[in-house]
Amino acid sequence: MSTGAPGGARRFLTTQWSVVLAANEPDSAVARGALEELCAAYWYPLYAFERRRGTSSHDAQDLVQEFFATLVEKGYLRDADRERGRFRTFLLTAFRNHTSKERAKAGAQKRGGDLTHLSLDFEDGERRYKSEPEDGLTPERVFERRWALTLLDLTLTRLEETMRADGKERVFTALRPFLAAGTLRPSYEDAAEAAGLTVSAVRSAIRRLRIAYRDALRDEIARTVPDGASVDDEIRHLMDAVAN
């Protein structure tokens, strides 16, 4: 009987931010595609940041949408630090500069213009923001925490997609509670029944799944830092953001 967990996580694309940084031409189709994918994955932390600053939902949506459209189309990546740049750091700095300029213009012209907007689910984003705890965190800390949590959610989603492609969605659903600390977990017996495995096989599958999750997390982080040497430091930083 199969243990149900992958022998090792399928390697996900790990070069998006590096591709963006390395592109010599601002209109590079490869770099633009990589940037659009990163923006689509990590827009919500910026939205939560702006809402925590006291900006209305409507205005925050406009600012985030127009920022990403401008970022993708206008080649603003020339300001990114190609040696030490993390997408997380670059994005927040660029967004703050963008919103400062927009406020200085004070609505002198319609935001967005003819820029092509990304498809972002702001209705869901606002629901998520309204469920955020009133914990007194600064907008910057909200951004860091939501970035880390978004990254963890993306990791779980990508791992689930991998296991579904391998015909192991049932196993992933049954064993997912064993991946997160503080999550209410079923007994091994109940998990075995839900996964269609023996108790012994479930124990082995959980070990394999945790290894796969660790590898998937490293892959997801690698997508947003300039090189592999930055991954461990970014993990420590983001785990600290979740804990505090």
Protein Blocks (a to p, Z undefined) as FASTA:
>chain_A
ZZhiafbdcdddfklmmmmmmpmbfklmklmmmmmmmmmmmmmmmmmmmmmnopafklmm
mmmmmmmmmmmmnopmmmpcfklocfklmmmmmmmmmmmmmmmnnopacehijaccdddd
fklmmmmmmmpccehpafklmmmmmmmmmmmmmmmmmmmmmmmmnopmmmmmmmmmmmpg
hiacddfklmmmmnopafklmmmmmmmmmmmmmmmmmmmmmmmcfbfklmmmmmmmmmmm
mmZZ
